[in-house]
Amino acid sequence: MLYDLVMKNRSYRSFDESRKISREELLGFVDLARRTPAARNRQPLCYRLVHTKEECDTLLPLTGWASLVNVKLPPDGHAPTAYIVICCDTTIEPDITRALRDVGICAQTIMLAATEAGLGGCMIGSFTPEKVSAALKIPEKYRPMLVLALGKPDEKVQLVEAKDGNVAYYREGGVHYVPKRTLEDIIIK
């Protein structure tokens, strides 16, 4: 159910490269996302699908991964096998900050759909939009907003309770630990 999908939907940074993701699978994820609510029903989001090895190899070095840990991620030989670049069509919404809510809704929907399909991924905001546009030949009217890296996860990610307000994730013994604030800490009294 939804609880299980949310608990399995972690930010994965290591993947089994033998599990390829087809264009059809990516189209299915985007088709689901396009049906979600959109602010003012403007629907400014468009998607650049990346699934060939050549394009994946082009995009990977343009993205930043897990800056809090001093480890090369993804490890060599464990890269994502597909990406979805969420873009804002600036002819529909010139103020890209207005599209941010839509980006979040669609990104989470895509990640939950990927999780349901036995895949996982990582939402990446660490990239230079102009470099991604140039590398993937994205027309100027589309502004890259978020990169979703997708693949079959081959690492363990474990949630732990944050101690003393420290929410910095860390890796230990091959496990990626993600501290989460407690329910009590986030409820306003």
C-alpha positions as CSV (number, residue, x, y, z in Angstrom):
1,M,0.0,0.0,0.0
2,L,1.0,3.7,0.1
3,Y,2.8,3.4,3.4
4,D,5.0,0.6,2.0
5,L,5.8,2.5,-1.2
6,V,6.7,5.6,0.8
7,M,9.0,3.6,3.1
8,K,10.7,1.9,0.1
9,N,11.0,5.2,-1.8
10,R,14.5,6.3,-0.6
11,S,17.2,8.4,-2.4
12,Y,19.3,5.6,-3.9
13,R,22.8,6.4,-5.2
14,S,23.9,3.0,-6.4
15,F,22.2,0.8,-9.0
16,D,22.4,-2.5,-10.8
17,E,23.3,-1.5,-14.3
18,S,22.1,-4.8,-15.8
19,R,18.5,-3.6,-15.2
20,K,17.8,-1.3,-18.1
21,I,14.7,1.0,-18.1
22,S,12.8,1.3,-21.4
23,R,11.4,4.4,-22.9
24,E,7.9,2.8,-22.5
25,E,8.5,2.5,-18.7
26,L,9.5,6.2,-18.5
27,L,6.5,7.2,-20.6
28,G,4.3,5.3,-18.1
29,F,5.8,7.2,-15.2
30,V,5.3,10.6,-16.9
31,D,1.8,9.7,-18.0
32,L,0.9,9.1,-14.4
33,A,2.6,12.4,-13.3
34,R,0.7,14.4,-16.0
35,R,-2.5,13.5,-14.3
36,T,-1.6,15.1,-11.0
37,P,-2.9,18.5,-9.8
38,A,-1.1,21.5,-11.2
39,A,-1.1,25.1,-9.8
40,R,-3.8,27.1,-11.6
41,N,-4.0,24.1,-13.9
42,R,-1.3,25.7,-16.1
43,Q,0.5,22.4,-16.6
44,P,3.9,24.0,-17.6
45,L,5.9,20.9,-17.0
46,C,7.6,18.9,-19.8
47,Y,9.9,15.9,-19.5
48,R,13.1,14.9,-21.3
49,L,13.5,11.2,-21.2
50,V,17.0,9.7,-21.0
51,H,17.4,6.0,-21.3
52,T,20.2,5.2,-23.8
53,K,23.6,4.4,-22.4
54,E,25.2,7.2,-24.4
55,E,22.8,9.8,-23.0
56,C,23.0,8.4,-19.5
57,D,26.8,8.6,-19.7
58,T,26.5,12.2,-21.0
59,L,24.2,13.3,-18.2
60,L,25.9,11.6,-15.2
61,P,28.9,13.9,-14.9
62,L,26.7,16.9,-15.0
63,T,25.0,15.9,-11.8
64,G,26.1,16.2,-8.2
65,W,25.5,13.4,-5.7
66,A,25.4,13.3,-1.9
67,S,27.7,16.1,-1.1
68,L,27.7,15.4,2.6
69,V,29.6,12.1,2.3
70,N,33.1,11.9,1.0
71,V,32.5,9.0,-1.3
72,K,32.2,8.8,-5.1
73,L,28.6,8.3,-5.9
74,P,27.3,6.5,-7.7
75,P,30.2,4.1,-7.5
76,D,31.8,3.1,-10.8
77,G,29.7,0.4,-12.5
78,H,26.6,1.3,-10.5
79,A,25.2,4.3,-12.4
80,P,21.5,5.0,-13.1
81,T,20.1,3.4,-16.2
82,A,17.7,6.2,-17.0
83,Y,16.8,9.7,-16.1
84,I,13.8,12.0,-16.4
85,V,14.6,15.7,-16.6
86,I,11.6,17.7,-15.4
87,C,11.5,21.0,-17.3
88,C,9.3,24.1,-17.1
89,D,8.0,25.4,-20.4
90,T,8.7,29.1,-20.0
91,T,6.2,30.0,-22.7
92,I,3.5,28.7,-20.4
93,E,5.0,29.8,-17.1
94,P,7.7,32.5,-17.5
95,D,8.2,32.6,-13.7
96,I,9.8,29.2,-13.0
97,T,9.4,29.6,-9.3
98,R,5.7,29.3,-9.7
99,A,6.2,25.8,-11.2
100,L,8.1,24.5,-8.1
101,R,5.0,23.0,-6.4
102,D,4.2,21.2,-9.6
103,V,7.7,19.9,-9.9
104,G,7.5,18.4,-6.4
105,I,4.2,16.8,-6.9
106,C,5.2,15.2,-10.2
107,A,8.7,14.2,-9.0
108,Q,7.2,12.3,-6.0
109,T,4.6,10.7,-8.2
110,I,7.2,9.5,-10.6
111,M,9.4,8.1,-7.8
112,L,6.5,6.3,-6.2
113,A,5.6,4.8,-9.6
114,A,9.2,3.7,-10.0
115,T,9.2,2.2,-6.6
116,E,6.1,0.2,-7.3
117,A,7.8,-1.1,-10.5
118,G,10.7,-2.4,-8.4
119,L,13.0,0.5,-9.2
120,G,14.3,3.5,-7.3
121,G,16.1,6.7,-7.8
122,C,17.4,10.0,-6.6
123,M,16.0,13.5,-7.1
124,I,18.9,15.7,-8.1
125,G,18.9,19.4,-7.8
126,S,22.6,19.8,-8.0
127,F,23.2,20.5,-11.7
128,T,23.6,23.5,-14.0
129,P,20.5,23.9,-16.2
130,E,22.3,25.4,-19.1
131,K,24.8,22.5,-19.2
132,V,22.1,19.9,-19.0
133,S,20.1,21.7,-21.8
134,A,23.2,21.9,-24.0
135,A,24.2,18.2,-23.5
136,L,20.7,16.9,-24.1
137,K,19.8,19.4,-26.8
138,I,16.8,20.7,-24.8
139,P,15.3,23.7,-26.6
140,E,15.7,27.0,-24.8
141,K,12.1,27.5,-23.9
142,Y,12.3,24.5,-21.6
143,R,14.1,25.2,-18.3
144,P,15.5,22.0,-16.5
145,M,14.1,22.1,-12.9
146,L,15.0,18.7,-11.5
147,V,16.8,15.6,-12.6
148,L,15.4,12.2,-11.5
149,A,18.0,9.4,-11.7
150,L,16.4,6.0,-12.0
151,G,17.5,2.4,-11.8
152,K,17.3,-0.8,-9.8
153,P,18.8,0.0,-6.4
154,D,21.7,-2.2,-5.2
155,E,22.4,-0.5,-1.9
156,K,20.8,-0.4,1.5
157,V,19.3,2.8,2.8
158,Q,18.1,2.9,6.4
159,L,16.1,5.5,8.2
160,V,17.2,6.4,11.7
161,E,15.9,8.9,14.3
162,A,17.8,12.2,14.2
163,K,19.8,12.9,17.4
164,D,20.2,16.4,18.7
165,G,18.7,17.9,15.6
166,N,21.4,16.5,13.4
167,V,19.9,15.3,10.1
168,A,23.1,14.9,8.1
169,Y,23.0,11.6,6.3
170,Y,26.1,9.3,6.4
171,R,27.5,6.0,5.1
172,E,28.8,3.3,7.4
173,G,29.6,-0.3,6.6
174,G,28.1,0.0,3.1
175,V,24.8,1.3,4.5
176,H,23.4,4.8,3.8
177,Y,21.8,6.1,6.9
178,V,19.2,8.9,6.7
179,P,18.3,10.6,10.0
180,K,14.7,11.8,10.2
181,R,13.2,14.2,12.7
182,T,10.7,12.7,15.1
183,L,7.0,13.2,14.7
184,E,7.1,15.1,18.0
185,D,9.7,17.5,16.7
186,I,7.7,18.5,13.7
187,I,4.3,19.0,15.2
188,I,3.7,22.7,16.1
189,K,2.2,23.0,19.6
